[in-house]
Amino acid sequence: MGALGAHALQDVLTVARLESWNTACLYMLVMGAALVGAPALDQGQGRALKAVLLGTWLFSGSIVGLVALGTLEVGASLRAVLGPLTPLGGVLMIGGWASWAWQVGVARKK
């Protein structure tokens, strides 16, 4: 996704939309790497990491969708749905990581 934005879409997107695209790609990369590295233990941490995964999909996916639909100037009703998904995804990412960290801390104290 990042390479697509950096090469194929550089001349198509406005600077603001390209920055949004890059933000979405950065979050996908960082959250993906963190999810691979985070140990999913059996104390319910799998649910917390699933919240992070869902949050990443909602956050980054909605930004990509908003950029694509806005550039094509179509889908006004779909853009109205995607807009609120971005902060919801962010809340899920934050809540998932906070829950995961809490559960890891509790598990290590035992």
Secondary structure, 3 states (H helix, E strand, C coil): CHHHHHHHCCCCCCHHHHHHHHHHHHHHHHHHHHHHHCCCCCCCHHHHHHHHHHHHHHHHHHHHHHHHHHHHCCCHHHHHHHHHHHHHHHHHHHHHHHHHHHHHHHHHHC
